[in-house]
Structure formats: structure tokens, C-alpha cells
Amino acid sequence: MYPERQGGVNMNEPKKLYRIEQGAKLFGVCGGIAEYFNIDANLVRLIWVVLSLLTVVVTGVVLYLIAALLLPKKSDVYPGY
């Protein structure tokens, strides 16, 4: 196996933000953010909900939908996933 590769991803490439398809609750935005920062997806979801409730709820929903439209799927960024 290649030492510079881990999980089929070249470790020399910069990290890319994407949304996940497997394990997604809605559009996979929080799961993709969690994978990017290497933290639990439920923690990201909880933070998203709390921040949405502390601000105007519509803002959180709109930002989520924008992210869902702009972020590519993981399979588009890393073919084979």
C-alpha cells in the first residue's frame, strides 16, 4: 500500500469540504463538515441547531440550504466513495 495514501485519499492533497451521502440526515452538510474537522457529526448537528435557535431560525435554515446547494457530494470530490 502507499504510505502517502490513507483511506484511498492522497494525504498530500489539501482537504476539501463536501457533503456526505451515506449517513446523511438531510443533505449531508453537517456530516461533511464533521469529516472535514474530524469530529462527531452529531456534535456539529447540535451546534448548528443551537446556533440557529440563538439567532433567527430562518438564518440557520437558509445557510444550511445554501451549503447544500454549493457543496459538492463526497463521491464527486473523491470518486469511488
C-alpha positions as CSV (number, residue, x, y, z in Angstrom):
1,M,0.0,0.0,0.0
2,Y,1.1,3.6,-0.5
3,P,2.3,5.3,2.7
4,E,1.1,8.7,1.5
5,R,-2.5,7.4,1.0
6,Q,-5.0,6.8,3.7
7,G,-8.5,5.5,3.0
8,G,-8.0,5.9,-0.7
9,V,-7.2,9.6,-0.4
10,N,-3.8,11.1,-1.2
11,M,-2.6,12.7,2.0
12,N,-0.6,15.3,0.1
13,E,-3.8,16.8,-1.4
14,P,-5.4,19.7,0.6
15,K,-8.6,18.9,2.5
16,K,-11.8,19.5,0.6
17,L,-15.2,20.4,2.1
18,Y,-18.1,18.3,0.8
19,R,-21.4,16.9,1.9
20,I,-21.7,13.2,2.6
21,E,-24.2,10.8,1.1
22,Q,-24.0,7.8,3.4
23,G,-25.3,8.6,6.9
24,A,-26.8,12.0,5.9
25,K,-29.8,13.1,7.9
26,L,-31.0,15.8,5.4
27,F,-28.5,16.8,2.7
28,G,-25.3,15.7,4.5
29,V,-23.9,19.2,5.1
30,C,-23.2,18.6,8.9
31,G,-21.7,15.2,8.2
32,G,-19.4,16.7,5.6
33,I,-18.3,19.5,8.0
34,A,-17.7,16.9,10.7
35,E,-15.5,14.8,8.4
36,Y,-13.6,17.9,7.4
37,F,-12.8,18.8,11.0
38,N,-12.6,15.1,12.1
39,I,-15.3,15.4,14.8
40,D,-18.5,13.7,15.5
41,A,-21.4,14.6,13.1
42,N,-23.9,14.7,16.0
43,L,-21.8,17.4,17.7
44,V,-21.9,19.5,14.5
45,R,-25.6,19.0,14.2
46,L,-26.2,20.0,17.8
47,I,-24.0,23.2,17.4
48,W,-25.9,24.0,14.2
49,V,-29.3,23.7,15.9
50,V,-28.2,25.7,19.0
51,L,-26.8,28.5,16.9
52,S,-29.9,28.5,14.7
53,L,-32.1,28.8,17.8
54,L,-29.9,31.6,19.3
55,T,-30.1,33.6,16.2
56,V,-33.1,33.8,13.9
57,V,-34.0,30.3,13.0
58,V,-34.5,31.3,9.4
59,T,-30.9,32.3,9.1
60,G,-29.7,28.8,10.1
61,V,-32.1,27.1,7.7
62,V,-31.1,29.4,4.8
63,L,-27.4,28.9,5.4
64,Y,-27.9,25.2,5.5
65,L,-29.7,25.2,2.2
66,I,-27.1,27.4,0.6
67,A,-24.4,25.0,1.8
68,A,-26.4,22.0,0.5
69,L,-26.6,23.7,-2.9
70,L,-22.9,24.8,-3.1
71,L,-21.1,21.9,-1.5
72,P,-20.3,19.0,-3.9
73,K,-21.1,15.4,-2.9
74,K,-18.2,13.3,-1.5
75,S,-18.5,11.0,-4.4
76,D,-17.9,13.9,-6.8
77,V,-14.8,15.1,-4.9
78,Y,-13.4,11.6,-4.3
79,P,-14.6,9.2,-7.0
80,G,-15.2,5.7,-5.7
81,Y,-16.8,6.7,-2.4
